[in-house]
């Protein structure tokens, strides 16, 4: 990653909702895969706590630009694609912990699955708890079971999608524009959850590249 530190870039929820994912695998830059594999292999082989914490907090100090430049064009079902989306989810949570916690808590109240248990956030989930969850998931990529970390991220996305859909329904008559925005966000979270799940499956079969 770049050594040129700069003010962290704000990545709005609208950009997340418009995010289309990666290109066709043939068009992906080789450097994305090489850097993702090299970084992950090196840290997992020697998970020095200080190094791990620097990686977890990397975008807080340096912004999202360097991560995006390396990995954002990678296909969603790839190692760099998975890393990019985890960093992006964490950044969005930290930029609006109150809003994301509210949507996540709404999802918990309505869901009929164990997704909130899989995600692992403390309940009730407020801003502090949702930030801690984001950090735990990213940290788990470097120090724990990589597939489990991806499954936790997928569960978080599904719960949040449920919350987005519920709030969108509440606002449909009074705030149609906001309702439409949340509906789009719910779809993006659902899609991202499926991508994380696929990556976890590929990792377990040693096929995630």
C-alpha atoms as an extended CHARMM CRD file, in Angstrom:
* protein
*
       209  EXT
         1         1  UNK       CA              0.0000000000        0.0000000000        0.0000000000  PROA      1               0.0000000000
         2         2  UNK       CA              1.0720000000        3.5860000000       -0.5380000000  PROA      2               0.0000000000
         3         3  UNK       CA              3.3240000000        5.2320000000        2.0170000000  PROA      3               0.0000000000
         4         4  UNK       CA              1.9150000000        8.6580000000        1.1370000000  PROA      4               0.0000000000
         5         5  UNK       CA             -0.3880000000        9.4410000000        4.0170000000  PROA      5               0.0000000000
         6         6  UNK       CA             -3.2860000000       11.8160000000        3.4670000000  PROA      6               0.0000000000
         7         7  UNK       CA             -6.6070000000       12.7620000000        4.9560000000  PROA      7               0.0000000000
         8         8  UNK       CA             -9.0070000000        9.8110000000        4.8310000000  PROA      8               0.0000000000
         9         9  UNK       CA            -11.4460000000        9.9710000000        1.9390000000  PROA      9               0.0000000000
        10        10  UNK       CA            -15.1310000000       10.0290000000        2.7820000000  PROA      10              0.0000000000
        11        11  UNK       CA            -16.9920000000        7.2380000000        1.0200000000  PROA      11              0.0000000000
        12        12  UNK       CA            -20.6880000000        8.0460000000        1.0380000000  PROA      12              0.0000000000
        13        13  UNK       CA            -23.5070000000        5.5420000000        1.2890000000  PROA      13              0.0000000000
        14        14  UNK       CA            -24.6430000000        6.6610000000       -2.1610000000  PROA      14              0.0000000000
        15        15  UNK       CA            -21.3430000000        5.4790000000       -3.6080000000  PROA      15              0.0000000000
        16        16  UNK       CA            -21.8440000000        2.1410000000       -1.9150000000  PROA      16              0.0000000000
        17        17  UNK       CA            -25.3030000000        1.7960000000       -3.3760000000  PROA      17              0.0000000000
        18        18  UNK       CA            -23.9920000000        2.6150000000       -6.8540000000  PROA      18              0.0000000000
        19        19  UNK       CA            -21.0590000000        0.2540000000       -6.5420000000  PROA      19              0.0000000000
        20        20  UNK       CA            -21.3470000000       -2.3050000000       -9.3340000000  PROA      20              0.0000000000
        21        21  UNK       CA            -18.6840000000       -4.7680000000       -8.3060000000  PROA      21              0.0000000000
        22        22  UNK       CA            -15.7380000000       -6.0820000000      -10.2400000000  PROA      22              0.0000000000
        23        23  UNK       CA            -15.1260000000       -6.6050000000      -13.9110000000  PROA      23              0.0000000000
        24        24  UNK       CA            -14.8420000000       -9.8510000000      -15.7790000000  PROA      24              0.0000000000
        25        25  UNK       CA            -11.9940000000      -11.9960000000      -14.3530000000  PROA      25              0.0000000000
        26        26  UNK       CA             -9.9700000000      -11.6870000000      -17.5850000000  PROA      26              0.0000000000
        27        27  UNK       CA             -9.8370000000       -7.9060000000      -17.1260000000  PROA      27              0.0000000000
        28        28  UNK       CA             -8.6280000000       -7.9450000000      -13.5210000000  PROA      28              0.0000000000
        29        29  UNK       CA             -5.1560000000       -6.6190000000      -12.9730000000  PROA      29              0.0000000000
        30        30  UNK       CA             -2.6660000000       -9.2370000000      -11.8700000000  PROA      30              0.0000000000
        31        31  UNK       CA             -1.3110000000       -6.8550000000       -9.2680000000  PROA      31              0.0000000000
        32        32  UNK       CA             -4.5860000000       -6.9950000000       -7.3210000000  PROA      32              0.0000000000
        33        33  UNK       CA             -4.2750000000      -10.7350000000       -6.7930000000  PROA      33              0.0000000000
        34        34  UNK       CA             -0.5460000000      -10.6510000000       -6.1360000000  PROA      34              0.0000000000
        35        35  UNK       CA             -0.7540000000       -7.9110000000       -3.5100000000  PROA      35              0.0000000000
        36        36  UNK       CA             -3.7580000000       -9.4480000000       -1.7780000000  PROA      36              0.0000000000
        37        37  UNK       CA             -2.1390000000      -12.8690000000       -1.5920000000  PROA      37              0.0000000000
        38        38  UNK       CA              1.2260000000      -11.4940000000       -0.5060000000  PROA      38              0.0000000000
        39        39  UNK       CA             -0.2800000000       -9.3320000000        2.2240000000  PROA      39              0.0000000000
        40        40  UNK       CA             -2.5700000000      -12.0000000000        3.6060000000  PROA      40              0.0000000000
        41        41  UNK       CA              0.0240000000      -14.7830000000        3.4640000000  PROA      41              0.0000000000
        42        42  UNK       CA              2.6890000000      -12.7100000000        5.1640000000  PROA      42              0.0000000000
        43        43  UNK       CA              0.4860000000      -11.5030000000        8.0180000000  PROA      43              0.0000000000
        44        44  UNK       CA             -1.1970000000      -14.8420000000        8.6320000000  PROA      44              0.0000000000
        45        45  UNK       CA              2.1830000000      -16.5710000000        8.7300000000  PROA      45              0.0000000000
        46        46  UNK       CA              3.4130000000      -14.1350000000       11.3940000000  PROA      46              0.0000000000
        47        47  UNK       CA              0.3990000000      -12.3310000000       12.9060000000  PROA      47              0.0000000000
        48        48  UNK       CA              2.2820000000       -9.7160000000       14.8930000000  PROA      48              0.0000000000
        49        49  UNK       CA             -0.4140000000       -7.8610000000       16.8890000000  PROA      49              0.0000000000
        50        50  UNK       CA              0.9690000000       -4.4260000000       16.0830000000  PROA      50              0.0000000000
        51        51  UNK       CA              1.0320000000       -5.1780000000       12.3560000000  PROA      51              0.0000000000
        52        52  UNK       CA             -2.5080000000       -6.5430000000       12.4330000000  PROA      52              0.0000000000
        53        53  UNK       CA             -3.8140000000       -3.4650000000       14.2260000000  PROA      53              0.0000000000
        54        54  UNK       CA             -2.1140000000       -1.1820000000       11.7030000000  PROA      54              0.0000000000
        55        55  UNK       CA             -3.8340000000       -3.0520000000        8.8860000000  PROA      55              0.0000000000
        56        56  UNK       CA             -7.1990000000       -2.9280000000       10.6350000000  PROA      56              0.0000000000
        57        57  UNK       CA             -6.8890000000        0.8400000000       11.0820000000  PROA      57              0.0000000000
        58        58  UNK       CA             -5.1780000000        1.4910000000        7.7480000000  PROA      58              0.0000000000
        59        59  UNK       CA             -8.0390000000        3.3920000000        6.1280000000  PROA      59              0.0000000000
        60        60  UNK       CA             -8.5870000000        5.4970000000        9.2520000000  PROA      60              0.0000000000
        61        61  UNK       CA             -5.1660000000        7.0880000000        8.7600000000  PROA      61              0.0000000000
        62        62  UNK       CA             -4.6650000000        6.7950000000        5.0100000000  PROA      62              0.0000000000
        63        63  UNK       CA             -8.1210000000        6.8620000000        3.4950000000  PROA      63              0.0000000000
        64        64  UNK       CA             -9.7370000000        4.3270000000        1.2060000000  PROA      64              0.0000000000
        65        65  UNK       CA             -7.9590000000        5.4330000000       -1.9770000000  PROA      65              0.0000000000
        66        66  UNK       CA             -4.9520000000        3.1080000000       -1.7820000000  PROA      66              0.0000000000
        67        67  UNK       CA             -7.1200000000        0.0850000000       -1.0120000000  PROA      67              0.0000000000
        68        68  UNK       CA             -9.5200000000        0.9850000000       -3.8010000000  PROA      68              0.0000000000
        69        69  UNK       CA             -6.6880000000        1.4590000000       -6.2820000000  PROA      69              0.0000000000
        70        70  UNK       CA             -5.3430000000       -1.9950000000       -5.5110000000  PROA      70              0.0000000000
        71        71  UNK       CA             -8.4940000000       -4.0770000000       -5.1850000000  PROA      71              0.0000000000
        72        72  UNK       CA            -11.7640000000       -2.3440000000       -6.0790000000  PROA      72              0.0000000000
        73        73  UNK       CA            -11.7400000000       -3.5470000000       -9.7110000000  PROA      73              0.0000000000
        74        74  UNK       CA            -11.3240000000       -7.1940000000       -8.7340000000  PROA      74              0.0000000000
        75        75  UNK       CA            -14.1990000000       -9.5830000000       -9.2530000000  PROA      75              0.0000000000
        76        76  UNK       CA            -16.3390000000       -9.9390000000       -6.1010000000  PROA      76              0.0000000000
        77        77  UNK       CA            -15.5860000000      -13.6590000000       -5.7790000000  PROA      77              0.0000000000
        78        78  UNK       CA            -11.8370000000      -13.2780000000       -5.4070000000  PROA      78              0.0000000000
        79        79  UNK       CA             -9.3410000000      -12.6440000000       -2.6250000000  PROA      79              0.0000000000
        80        80  UNK       CA             -8.7510000000       -8.9600000000       -3.4820000000  PROA      80              0.0000000000
        81        81  UNK       CA            -12.4700000000       -8.5020000000       -4.0740000000  PROA      81              0.0000000000
        82        82  UNK       CA            -13.2870000000       -9.8900000000       -0.6400000000  PROA      82              0.0000000000
        83        83  UNK       CA            -10.6370000000       -7.7650000000        1.0830000000  PROA      83              0.0000000000
        84        84  UNK       CA            -11.8610000000       -4.6360000000       -0.6870000000  PROA      84              0.0000000000
        85        85  UNK       CA            -15.4580000000       -5.2000000000        0.3750000000  PROA      85              0.0000000000
        86        86  UNK       CA            -14.5190000000       -5.8820000000        3.9970000000  PROA      86              0.0000000000
        87        87  UNK       CA            -12.5380000000       -2.6400000000        4.1530000000  PROA      87              0.0000000000
        88        88  UNK       CA            -15.3990000000       -0.7920000000        2.4640000000  PROA      88              0.0000000000
        89        89  UNK       CA            -18.0190000000       -2.1400000000        4.8790000000  PROA      89              0.0000000000
        90        90  UNK       CA            -15.8370000000       -1.1780000000        7.8380000000  PROA      90              0.0000000000
        91        91  UNK       CA            -15.3330000000        2.3370000000        6.4670000000  PROA      91              0.0000000000
        92        92  UNK       CA            -19.0530000000        2.8690000000        5.9330000000  PROA      92              0.0000000000
        93        93  UNK       CA            -19.7660000000        1.7210000000        9.4830000000  PROA      93              0.0000000000
        94        94  UNK       CA            -17.1840000000        4.0810000000       10.9740000000  PROA      94              0.0000000000
        95        95  UNK       CA            -18.4540000000        7.0330000000        8.9390000000  PROA      95              0.0000000000
        96        96  UNK       CA            -21.9970000000        6.5950000000       10.2720000000  PROA      96              0.0000000000
        97        97  UNK       CA            -21.9850000000        4.3270000000       13.3330000000  PROA      97              0.0000000000
        98        98  UNK       CA            -25.3080000000        5.6530000000       14.6240000000  PROA      98              0.0000000000
        99        99  UNK       CA            -27.1230000000        5.0920000000       11.3360000000  PROA      99              0.0000000000
       100       100  UNK       CA            -25.6340000000        1.6780000000       10.6390000000  PROA      100             0.0000000000
       101       101  UNK       CA            -26.2660000000        0.5260000000       14.1990000000  PROA      101             0.0000000000
       102       102  UNK       CA            -29.9010000000        1.6260000000       13.8960000000  PROA      102             0.0000000000
       103       103  UNK       CA            -30.4210000000       -0.3130000000       10.6680000000  PROA      103             0.0000000000
       104       104  UNK       CA            -28.6490000000       -3.3650000000       12.0690000000  PROA      104             0.0000000000
       105       105  UNK       CA            -30.6920000000       -3.3200000000       15.2850000000  PROA      105             0.0000000000
       106       106  UNK       CA            -33.9030000000       -3.0000000000       13.2510000000  PROA      106             0.0000000000
       107       107  UNK       CA            -32.8130000000       -6.0320000000       11.2620000000  PROA      107             0.0000000000
       108       108  UNK       CA            -32.2200000000       -8.0420000000       14.4380000000  PROA      108             0.0000000000
       109       109  UNK       CA            -35.7140000000       -7.2430000000       15.6540000000  PROA      109             0.0000000000
       110       110  UNK       CA            -37.3000000000       -8.5250000000       12.4450000000  PROA      110             0.0000000000
       111       111  UNK       CA            -35.1440000000      -11.3950000000       11.2420000000  PROA      111             0.0000000000
       112       112  UNK       CA            -36.1080000000      -15.0340000000       11.6820000000  PROA      112             0.0000000000
       113       113  UNK       CA            -32.6140000000      -16.4740000000       11.3130000000  PROA      113             0.0000000000
       114       114  UNK       CA            -29.4740000000      -16.7800000000       13.4350000000  PROA      114             0.0000000000
       115       115  UNK       CA            -27.6040000000      -14.2560000000       11.3230000000  PROA      115             0.0000000000
       116       116  UNK       CA            -27.1180000000      -11.8190000000       14.2070000000  PROA      116             0.0000000000
       117       117  UNK       CA            -25.5880000000      -14.6660000000       16.2350000000  PROA      117             0.0000000000
       118       118  UNK       CA            -23.2240000000      -15.4960000000       13.3670000000  PROA      118             0.0000000000
       119       119  UNK       CA            -22.2640000000      -11.8440000000       12.9190000000  PROA      119             0.0000000000
       120       120  UNK       CA            -21.4210000000      -11.6700000000       16.6030000000  PROA      120             0.0000000000
       121       121  UNK       CA            -22.2090000000       -8.0640000000       17.5320000000  PROA      121             0.0000000000
       122       122  UNK       CA            -23.2010000000       -7.3670000000       21.1170000000  PROA      122             0.0000000000
       123       123  UNK       CA            -26.9660000000       -6.9480000000       21.5440000000  PROA      123             0.0000000000
       124       124  UNK       CA            -28.4700000000       -4.4020000000       21.7890000000  PROA      124             0.0000000000
       125       125  UNK       CA            -26.2270000000       -3.0340000000       19.0660000000  PROA      125             0.0000000000
       126       126  UNK       CA            -25.3090000000        0.6270000000       19.2940000000  PROA      126             0.0000000000
       127       127  UNK       CA            -22.5610000000        2.6750000000       17.6270000000  PROA      127             0.0000000000
       128       128  UNK       CA            -19.7900000000        1.3240000000       19.8580000000  PROA      128             0.0000000000
       129       129  UNK       CA            -20.8640000000       -2.2750000000       19.2970000000  PROA      129             0.0000000000
       130       130  UNK       CA            -21.1690000000       -1.9200000000       15.5210000000  PROA      130             0.0000000000
       131       131  UNK       CA            -17.6930000000       -0.3710000000       15.2530000000  PROA      131             0.0000000000
       132       132  UNK       CA            -16.2690000000       -3.1920000000       17.3720000000  PROA      132             0.0000000000
       133       133  UNK       CA            -17.9300000000       -5.7430000000       15.0820000000  PROA      133             0.0000000000
       134       134  UNK       CA            -16.3680000000       -4.1940000000       11.9840000000  PROA      134             0.0000000000
       135       135  UNK       CA            -12.9270000000       -4.2990000000       13.5660000000  PROA      135             0.0000000000
       136       136  UNK       CA            -13.3610000000       -7.8890000000       14.7490000000  PROA      136             0.0000000000
       137       137  UNK       CA            -14.3640000000       -9.0880000000       11.2900000000  PROA      137             0.0000000000
       138       138  UNK       CA            -11.4170000000       -7.4080000000        9.5750000000  PROA      138             0.0000000000
       139       139  UNK       CA             -9.0380000000       -8.6120000000       12.2660000000  PROA      139             0.0000000000
       140       140  UNK       CA            -10.3530000000      -12.1370000000       11.7860000000  PROA      140             0.0000000000
       141       141  UNK       CA             -9.2030000000      -12.1410000000        8.1730000000  PROA      141             0.0000000000
       142       142  UNK       CA             -5.6200000000      -11.7890000000        9.3310000000  PROA      142             0.0000000000
       143       143  UNK       CA             -5.5770000000      -13.8100000000       12.5410000000  PROA      143             0.0000000000
       144       144  UNK       CA             -8.4790000000      -16.2540000000       12.5760000000  PROA      144             0.0000000000
       145       145  UNK       CA            -10.4640000000      -18.5050000000       10.3040000000  PROA      145             0.0000000000
       146       146  UNK       CA            -10.7120000000      -16.5080000000        7.0820000000  PROA      146             0.0000000000
       147       147  UNK       CA            -13.9230000000      -18.2180000000        5.9920000000  PROA      147             0.0000000000
       148       148  UNK       CA            -15.5830000000      -17.5830000000        9.3580000000  PROA      148             0.0000000000
       149       149  UNK       CA            -14.7070000000      -13.8850000000        9.1190000000  PROA      149             0.0000000000
       150       150  UNK       CA            -16.3400000000      -13.7470000000        5.6870000000  PROA      150             0.0000000000
       151       151  UNK       CA            -19.4200000000      -15.5410000000        6.9850000000  PROA      151             0.0000000000
       152       152  UNK       CA            -19.6880000000      -13.0370000000        9.8290000000  PROA      152             0.0000000000
       153       153  UNK       CA            -19.5070000000      -10.2210000000        7.2820000000  PROA      153             0.0000000000
       154       154  UNK       CA            -22.1900000000      -11.9080000000        5.1740000000  PROA      154             0.0000000000
       155       155  UNK       CA            -24.4400000000      -12.2540000000        8.2170000000  PROA      155             0.0000000000
       156       156  UNK       CA            -23.9490000000       -8.5920000000        9.0880000000  PROA      156             0.0000000000
       157       157  UNK       CA            -24.9360000000       -7.6180000000        5.5410000000  PROA      157             0.0000000000
       158       158  UNK       CA            -28.0800000000       -9.7650000000        5.6130000000  PROA      158             0.0000000000
       159       159  UNK       CA            -29.2350000000       -8.3430000000        8.9360000000  PROA      159             0.0000000000
       160       160  UNK       CA            -28.5850000000       -4.8010000000        7.7480000000  PROA      160             0.0000000000
       161       161  UNK       CA            -30.4230000000       -5.4700000000        4.4840000000  PROA      161             0.0000000000
       162       162  UNK       CA            -33.4550000000       -6.5380000000        6.5070000000  PROA      162             0.0000000000
       163       163  UNK       CA            -33.2260000000       -3.3390000000        8.5290000000  PROA      163             0.0000000000
       164       164  UNK       CA            -32.9170000000       -1.2120000000        5.3960000000  PROA      164             0.0000000000
       165       165  UNK       CA            -35.9740000000       -2.8360000000        3.8410000000  PROA      165             0.0000000000
       166       166  UNK       CA            -38.0400000000       -2.3230000000        6.9910000000  PROA      166             0.0000000000
       167       167  UNK       CA            -37.1740000000        1.3600000000        7.3270000000  PROA      167             0.0000000000
       168       168  UNK       CA            -37.7560000000        1.8280000000        3.5880000000  PROA      168             0.0000000000
       169       169  UNK       CA            -41.2710000000        0.4450000000        4.0280000000  PROA      169             0.0000000000
       170       170  UNK       CA            -41.9020000000        2.8640000000        6.8920000000  PROA      170             0.0000000000
       171       171  UNK       CA            -40.8770000000        5.8450000000        4.7500000000  PROA      171             0.0000000000
       172       172  UNK       CA            -42.5090000000        4.8260000000        1.4870000000  PROA      172             0.0000000000
       173       173  UNK       CA            -45.4170000000        7.2530000000        1.7970000000  PROA      173             0.0000000000
       174       174  UNK       CA            -43.7870000000       10.1410000000        3.6530000000  PROA      174             0.0000000000
       175       175  UNK       CA            -40.2410000000       10.1400000000        2.2380000000  PROA      175             0.0000000000
       176       176  UNK       CA            -40.2640000000        8.2470000000       -1.0760000000  PROA      176             0.0000000000
       177       177  UNK       CA            -36.7700000000        9.3470000000       -2.1110000000  PROA      177             0.0000000000
       178       178  UNK       CA            -35.2500000000        8.1350000000        1.1510000000  PROA      178             0.0000000000
       179       179  UNK       CA            -37.2900000000        4.9400000000        0.9080000000  PROA      179             0.0000000000
       180       180  UNK       CA            -35.9320000000        4.2740000000       -2.5830000000  PROA      180             0.0000000000
       181       181  UNK       CA            -32.3720000000        4.9250000000       -1.3850000000  PROA      181             0.0000000000
       182       182  UNK       CA            -32.7430000000        2.4110000000        1.4440000000  PROA      182             0.0000000000
       183       183  UNK       CA            -34.2830000000       -0.1660000000       -0.8750000000  PROA      183             0.0000000000
       184       184  UNK       CA            -31.2800000000        0.1520000000       -3.1710000000  PROA      184             0.0000000000
       185       185  UNK       CA            -28.9600000000       -0.1490000000       -0.1850000000  PROA      185             0.0000000000
       186       186  UNK       CA            -30.7510000000       -3.2830000000        0.9710000000  PROA      186             0.0000000000
       187       187  UNK       CA            -30.2000000000       -4.8690000000       -2.4290000000  PROA      187             0.0000000000
       188       188  UNK       CA            -26.5160000000       -3.9370000000       -2.3510000000  PROA      188             0.0000000000
       189       189  UNK       CA            -26.1130000000       -5.4720000000        1.1110000000  PROA      189             0.0000000000
       190       190  UNK       CA            -27.9000000000       -8.6430000000        0.0250000000  PROA      190             0.0000000000
       191       191  UNK       CA            -25.6740000000       -8.9480000000       -3.0260000000  PROA      191             0.0000000000
       192       192  UNK       CA            -22.5530000000       -8.3510000000       -0.9640000000  PROA      192             0.0000000000
       193       193  UNK       CA            -23.6630000000      -10.9940000000        1.5390000000  PROA      193             0.0000000000
       194       194  UNK       CA            -23.9370000000      -13.5450000000       -1.2620000000  PROA      194             0.0000000000
       195       195  UNK       CA            -20.4820000000      -12.5610000000       -2.5080000000  PROA      195             0.0000000000
       196       196  UNK       CA            -18.9440000000      -13.0280000000        0.9420000000  PROA      196             0.0000000000
       197       197  UNK       CA            -20.6220000000      -16.4180000000        1.2890000000  PROA      197             0.0000000000
       198       198  UNK       CA            -19.2440000000      -17.5380000000       -2.0530000000  PROA      198             0.0000000000
       199       199  UNK       CA            -15.7590000000      -16.3620000000       -1.0860000000  PROA      199             0.0000000000
       200       200  UNK       CA            -15.9510000000      -18.3040000000        2.1830000000  PROA      200             0.0000000000
       201       201  UNK       CA            -16.8850000000      -21.4360000000        0.2650000000  PROA      201             0.0000000000
       202       202  UNK       CA            -14.0280000000      -20.9150000000       -2.1850000000  PROA      202             0.0000000000
       203       203  UNK       CA            -11.5600000000      -20.3340000000        0.6400000000  PROA      203             0.0000000000
       204       204  UNK       CA            -12.4970000000      -23.6210000000        2.2870000000  PROA      204             0.0000000000
       205       205  UNK       CA            -11.9270000000      -25.4500000000       -0.9850000000  PROA      205             0.0000000000
       206       206  UNK       CA             -8.6050000000      -23.6130000000       -1.4360000000  PROA      206             0.0000000000
       207       207  UNK       CA             -9.9570000000      -22.0260000000       -4.6020000000  PROA      207             0.0000000000
       208       208  UNK       CA            -10.1300000000      -18.3460000000       -3.6090000000  PROA      208             0.0000000000
       209       209  UNK       CA             -7.5610000000      -16.5060000000       -5.6920000000  PROA      209             0.0000000000
